[in-house]
Amino acid sequence: MSSVAFFQHRSPQHQNRPDVPRGLLSKDFVADGEGQSSVNRVALTSMLTNVVARPNFISYELKSDGQLTFEAMQHMSDLPLFAWTLKSQEELDKAKAEGFDGFIFDSFEAKL
């Protein structure tokens, strides 16, 4: 999408390719964090790594969008929120209605 044009470069992590926006994927790791310790599940779900990683955007799993962490990011962060990975037009329509700023989709031709 053309929306990546407004991202700003925020941290030294971007020094090698400052023209490439960087994002983080997140979801409800507490409920679905197989292979992760309890501490990692909470840290990843709460997006505590954002302090160090300083992403340009967050991609949040659509089925985890009701999480308190997602709600907090949506209302308190200036970062764009993308929905991932959408596999149908119905999921895309839901993500639009939920207020996501962008979309990562697979296996179908999206009608934006």
Backbone bond lengths (Angstrom), bond angles and torsions (degrees), N, CA, C in turn:
res aa  C-N    CA-C-N  psi(-1)  N-CA   C-N-CA  omega(-1)  CA-C   N-CA-C  phi
1 M - - - 1.446 - - 1.524 109.97 -
2 S 1.262 116.70 155.33 1.459 120.99 179.91 1.523 112.35 -75.63
3 S 1.333 118.71 -8.00 1.462 121.42 -177.02 1.524 112.96 -63.95
4 V 1.321 118.90 -18.01 1.457 120.18 179.95 1.514 112.12 -67.36
5 A 1.312 118.63 -12.01 1.462 121.34 -177.36 1.525 113.07 -66.19
6 F 1.336 119.46 -23.91 1.453 120.25 -176.45 1.525 113.81 -92.41
7 F 1.326 119.14 -0.46 1.460 120.64 179.71 1.518 111.25 -64.92
8 Q 1.300 115.75 142.52 1.456 120.65 175.76 1.517 108.46 -106.72
9 H 1.315 116.26 151.61 1.460 121.65 -179.98 1.507 107.59 -90.32
10 R 1.321 116.45 123.72 1.441 121.03 -167.18 1.516 116.11 -111.90
11 S 1.297 120.10 -15.59 1.457 118.37 -170.28 1.520 112.56 -148.72
12 P 1.333 116.17 167.43 1.461 120.35 178.54 1.529 113.15 -62.57
13 Q 1.334 117.69 -21.40 1.458 120.24 178.68 1.525 111.14 -60.15
14 H 1.304 116.85 -16.69 1.461 121.54 -176.88 1.527 112.42 -96.76
15 Q 1.317 117.94 7.47 1.460 120.05 -172.91 1.525 114.04 -67.55
16 N 1.330 118.81 -31.44 1.462 119.61 -178.16 1.523 112.88 -73.84
17 R 1.296 117.68 -38.61 1.470 122.63 178.62 1.521 108.83 -138.90
18 P 1.323 117.65 73.92 1.462 119.80 -175.94 1.528 113.78 -63.14
19 D 1.330 117.23 -15.14 1.460 120.75 -179.84 1.527 112.74 -82.78
20 V 1.331 118.20 -5.03 1.455 122.28 -176.67 1.534 109.51 -104.14
21 P 1.338 118.14 113.67 1.465 120.31 176.41 1.523 110.48 -65.28
22 R 1.314 116.55 144.00 1.455 121.36 178.84 1.512 110.03 -120.95
23 G 1.317 114.75 136.63 1.457 120.08 179.87 1.509 111.12 -130.78
24 L 1.314 114.90 168.53 1.454 122.20 175.78 1.520 109.03 -119.88
25 L 1.332 115.11 142.18 1.456 120.85 172.78 1.517 107.93 -91.33
26 S 1.313 116.25 141.42 1.452 119.72 175.66 1.521 109.05 -144.51
27 K 1.321 113.94 162.50 1.459 121.72 178.60 1.514 107.64 -165.85
28 D 1.300 117.47 -171.70 1.459 122.22 176.29 1.531 108.81 -82.62
29 F 1.331 116.48 83.05 1.457 121.08 179.94 1.528 111.79 -70.45
30 V 1.338 118.16 -21.84 1.459 120.35 178.76 1.520 109.36 -63.65
31 A 1.324 117.11 -46.04 1.463 121.68 179.52 1.522 112.61 -80.05
32 D 1.326 117.20 -29.47 1.457 121.12 -172.67 1.530 110.27 -138.66
33 G 1.333 116.50 64.82 1.461 120.36 -178.49 1.499 111.96 -125.71
34 E 1.309 115.47 48.05 1.463 121.47 -177.19 1.531 111.20 -50.64
35 G 1.327 115.43 129.77 1.454 120.67 178.10 1.515 114.12 87.67
36 Q 1.334 117.67 -3.30 1.463 121.94 -179.99 1.533 109.93 -102.88
37 S 1.316 116.17 146.08 1.465 119.71 174.39 1.531 108.74 -69.91
38 S 1.327 116.54 163.96 1.467 120.89 178.82 1.524 111.08 -59.77
39 V 1.327 116.51 -40.49 1.464 120.62 179.56 1.522 110.25 -62.63
40 N 1.334 117.27 -45.95 1.466 120.61 178.25 1.520 111.77 -62.34
41 R 1.327 116.48 -40.39 1.472 119.34 -179.75 1.522 111.45 -60.01
42 V 1.323 116.17 -45.18 1.466 119.94 179.92 1.525 110.61 -67.79
43 A 1.336 116.99 -44.28 1.471 120.71 -179.12 1.520 111.41 -62.36
44 L 1.332 117.46 -43.02 1.461 120.64 -179.23 1.525 111.88 -70.20
45 T 1.329 117.20 -41.67 1.460 120.50 178.80 1.523 110.68 -64.74
46 S 1.324 116.80 -37.77 1.469 121.88 -179.19 1.518 112.96 -81.37
47 M 1.321 116.35 -3.90 1.461 123.13 178.94 1.523 112.33 57.78
48 L 1.336 115.88 39.15 1.459 120.88 179.33 1.527 112.35 -65.65
49 T 1.324 117.44 -21.55 1.469 120.90 179.54 1.526 112.45 -71.02
50 N 1.340 117.78 -13.11 1.470 120.54 -179.74 1.521 112.11 -60.05
51 V 1.318 117.08 -29.79 1.461 121.26 -179.31 1.526 110.31 -60.96
52 V 1.336 116.32 -39.30 1.458 121.40 -179.04 1.527 111.06 -89.00
53 A 1.311 116.80 -45.37 1.466 121.22 -173.56 1.525 112.43 -72.96
54 R 1.301 118.31 -31.80 1.461 124.01 -178.67 1.536 112.31 46.80
55 P 1.324 116.22 62.99 1.472 119.37 -178.04 1.522 112.25 -69.69
56 N 1.330 114.84 160.45 1.455 121.51 174.28 1.529 111.39 -84.90
57 F 1.333 116.35 -21.50 1.456 121.29 179.09 1.517 109.31 -158.04
58 I 1.322 115.92 162.37 1.462 123.25 176.38 1.522 107.47 -116.92
59 S 1.317 116.33 132.89 1.463 121.33 172.09 1.522 107.06 -107.54
60 Y 1.320 116.04 117.11 1.454 120.92 -176.00 1.520 110.16 -111.83
61 E 1.327 115.66 135.34 1.457 121.13 -179.80 1.532 109.38 -61.44
62 L 1.305 116.94 127.35 1.457 121.64 -175.20 1.525 111.98 -55.76
63 K 1.319 118.35 -42.12 1.467 119.18 -176.55 1.526 112.78 -71.36
64 S 1.312 118.61 -9.26 1.466 122.51 177.19 1.522 112.05 -102.08
65 D 1.318 117.92 9.77 1.464 120.71 -170.69 1.518 115.24 -67.91
66 G 1.300 118.99 -13.89 1.462 120.76 177.67 1.516 113.50 -84.17
67 Q 1.315 117.28 -3.54 1.460 122.21 -178.73 1.521 111.11 -62.82
68 L 1.333 115.66 146.57 1.461 120.92 177.06 1.528 111.13 -58.48
69 T 1.338 117.05 -37.76 1.462 120.71 179.39 1.523 110.73 -61.55
70 F 1.314 116.64 -43.37 1.464 120.25 177.80 1.525 110.42 -62.13
71 E 1.325 115.89 -46.18 1.458 120.10 -179.66 1.532 110.68 -60.05
72 A 1.314 116.83 -41.78 1.471 120.74 179.16 1.524 110.56 -63.82
73 M 1.329 117.09 -45.74 1.467 120.43 179.38 1.518 110.79 -61.45
74 Q 1.307 116.22 -39.66 1.461 120.27 -177.85 1.529 111.35 -65.24
75 H 1.332 117.19 -34.53 1.461 120.07 -174.75 1.527 114.25 -98.24
76 M 1.334 118.17 -23.31 1.455 119.57 -173.59 1.523 114.63 -113.03
77 S 1.299 118.01 -9.14 1.455 120.55 -175.73 1.518 110.53 -105.85
78 D 1.322 115.15 148.99 1.464 118.52 174.15 1.527 110.92 -93.32
79 L 1.332 116.58 5.68 1.460 120.72 179.99 1.528 110.55 -79.03
80 P 1.318 117.50 138.18 1.465 120.28 172.85 1.533 109.83 -64.44
81 L 1.327 115.96 143.25 1.463 121.93 178.63 1.524 109.84 -112.09
82 F 1.325 114.89 123.89 1.460 121.62 178.66 1.525 108.71 -107.17
83 A 1.312 117.47 146.02 1.464 122.59 175.59 1.519 108.82 -96.74
84 W 1.347 117.04 136.59 1.458 121.55 177.24 1.514 109.58 -134.40
85 T 1.251 117.50 169.69 1.440 129.33 -47.35 1.516 106.39 -85.65
86 L 1.307 116.02 115.04 1.449 122.47 -175.97 1.524 109.35 -80.82
87 K 1.335 116.37 132.35 1.457 120.61 -175.29 1.519 113.55 -119.58
88 S 1.322 116.69 10.66 1.467 119.15 177.57 1.530 109.24 -158.61
89 Q 1.303 115.54 161.99 1.460 120.89 177.20 1.527 109.89 -63.16
90 E 1.328 116.86 -34.96 1.462 120.38 179.38 1.530 110.72 -62.12
91 E 1.345 117.36 -42.58 1.459 120.71 177.92 1.530 110.51 -65.23
92 L 1.316 117.21 -39.36 1.459 120.85 177.70 1.522 110.42 -62.70
93 D 1.324 117.20 -44.40 1.458 121.24 178.83 1.531 111.11 -61.86
94 K 1.331 116.83 -39.67 1.464 121.32 177.21 1.530 110.28 -63.64
95 A 1.336 116.78 -44.91 1.468 121.05 -179.44 1.532 110.58 -62.29
96 K 1.316 117.23 -39.74 1.474 120.74 176.73 1.530 110.07 -61.19
97 A 1.330 115.70 -46.32 1.467 120.94 -178.04 1.530 111.36 -65.07
98 E 1.325 117.01 -29.55 1.474 121.43 -178.44 1.520 111.95 -81.94
99 G 1.331 117.77 -5.85 1.449 119.97 174.22 1.515 116.81 92.50
100 F 1.324 118.19 16.76 1.463 119.76 175.99 1.526 109.51 -65.39
101 D 1.317 115.43 149.31 1.461 121.45 -179.14 1.525 113.21 -86.88
102 G 1.319 117.50 -23.38 1.454 122.30 -178.24 1.513 109.93 -155.38
103 F 1.322 116.22 174.15 1.460 120.72 -170.43 1.522 110.92 -142.25
104 I 1.317 115.54 139.94 1.460 122.03 172.62 1.521 105.07 -117.28
105 F 1.322 116.25 116.69 1.461 118.83 -175.83 1.514 111.23 -128.02
106 D 1.339 114.79 163.58 1.454 122.07 -174.05 1.526 109.24 -151.17
107 S 1.302 115.71 144.29 1.470 122.88 169.56 1.520 115.93 72.63
108 F 1.332 118.28 14.41 1.460 119.44 173.43 1.529 108.38 -156.01
109 E 1.314 114.85 159.72 1.456 120.49 177.91 1.522 108.53 -91.90
110 A 1.312 116.15 107.38 1.461 121.28 -174.63 1.518 112.12 -73.63
111 K 1.324 114.39 143.41 1.460 122.03 172.48 1.524 106.31 -107.79
112 L 1.321 115.79 97.09 1.464 120.29 -177.49 1.504 110.34 -80.91
